């Protein structure tokens, strides 16, 4: 009888007083990465990670996330790549659930590049900046060169992407910023 009570007490003590909880292992799927910028998927949440070049500490990495509602990942890719075809006059401003992202286009060595500028928690005081990316790098990040773009593209919606449709969802376009008018080329 004493063994049963002791066994019961041990089992009861472990389950009640345990501080360690085993969680389900949910892994990130890498869609694409180039240098210090990458796109990752977890369920239907997409995250862009980048090394923040706006801080003195080059070990600072930041990220912003959004859901793939109505093809927002494809819409973001199209919005970015359209800027390589016809460079916008100012920054393209996107409002995400937690952050504001600006797509800043600039010519570097005669080639159009884009940079993510993140206003963390929609606060203009806290700014993160990615490296400048070429069209080839954007294609790699969005999985166009490795076939992983199929993870977020749906055949039915791929031809019907409308940037204004995203305005009612998670990534919306806002009037372009005025800080892109006096651009200087990097040499």
PESULFEN-V445723 format. One record per backbone hydrogen bond with DSSP energy under -1.0 kcal/mol. NH is the residue of the N-H (numbers start at 1). CO is the residue of the C=O. If there is no record, write none. Layout:
nh={NH;NH}
co={CO;CO}
This chain:
nh={5;6;7;8;9;10;11;12;13;14;15;16;17;29;31;32;34;37;38;39;40;41;42;45;46;47;48;49;50;52;53;60;62;64;66;68;69;75;76;77;78;79;80;81;82;83;85;86;92;94;95;96;100;101;102;103;104;106;108;109;111;113;114;115;117;118;119;120;122;123;126;128;130;133;138;139;140;141;142;143;144;149;150;151;152;153;157;158;160;166;168;169;172;174;177;181;186}
co={1;2;3;4;5;6;7;8;9;10;11;12;13;41;39;39;37;34;49;32;47;29;45;42;66;40;64;38;62;60;129;57;50;48;46;44;67;71;72;73;74;75;76;77;78;79;81;82;103;101;172;99;119;94;117;92;115;113;111;186;108;106;133;104;102;128;100;126;119;120;123;118;116;114;134;135;136;137;138;140;139;143;147;148;149;149;154;154;157;162;165;166;95;93;91;178;107}
